């Protein structure tokens, strides 16, 4: 999540009264964006080096269609931010962007203030680039942990493919229930789309018929991205990682975003030949959600949590 030089200042935790949809910047109108309109924002994210998945918009937008905002000057889209409400208690902020030629004019801040009330009194999470951590701190966000992005060409381990099963429609409900243990809110609709989207490859780890982990890999602008990778044990995570990467050509690269406290996850991808590339800071305004952090071997996305 990259604010691109703007400086948001939101209300304190539990208030979230940041402004009106019609902001004070002359000529700027902030409205909810359709899925079609959001494709331009995804292109901006690609230009900023975020390496989005090829079909991310189709999976992201239906999660909360009212939570994707764009700012316009006339007919021109100039700014964006998403504030996706997952439940009555939790929302996630991402895609905070301003057109490169129009930065430092207050457009991002105005868009933020117009959109932020959508979160209501929910806890809001975001992933900040390190240089903007103090800015969000002044806005009431508190740092929870770093998230490291690892990338590279995965090395083969020889793990038998039979140790993981390709996800089918019969697994979706059970996987969504497992996902809730690792993510701060129920998101069955998103999970169903994420597991079955075109180009996505999903595997589950079963133990006595019970879900013991699952993972998804998807094609991106540059290589492939793994996320989420949720698993009970190191063995489960290893089996899933190897199943997800088994179909890749030797020259193809993958990336995965790992919460820094999870040292076993970092050890796994380092052993598979990946290396740290960048990092962000997970921050929250409001109570930090409780999840099974030990099962989060790789988060779903930096854009949507």
Secondary structure, DSSP 4 states (H G I P E B T S, - for coil): ---TT-----PPTTT-----SS-SSTTEEEEE--HHHHHHHHHHHHHTT---BTTHHHHHGGG-GGGEEEEEETTEEEEEEEEEE-SSSEEEEEEEEE-GGG-SSSHHHHHHHHHGGGGTTSEEEEEEEGGGHHHHHHTT-EEEEEEEEEEE-PPP----GGGSEE--GGGHHHHHHHHHHHSSS--HHHHHHHHHSTT-EEEEEEETTEEEEEEEEEEBSSSEEEEEEEESSHHHHHHHHHHHHTTS-TT--EEEEEETT-HHHHHHHHHTT-EEEEEEEEEEESSPPP--GGGEEE-S-TTT-
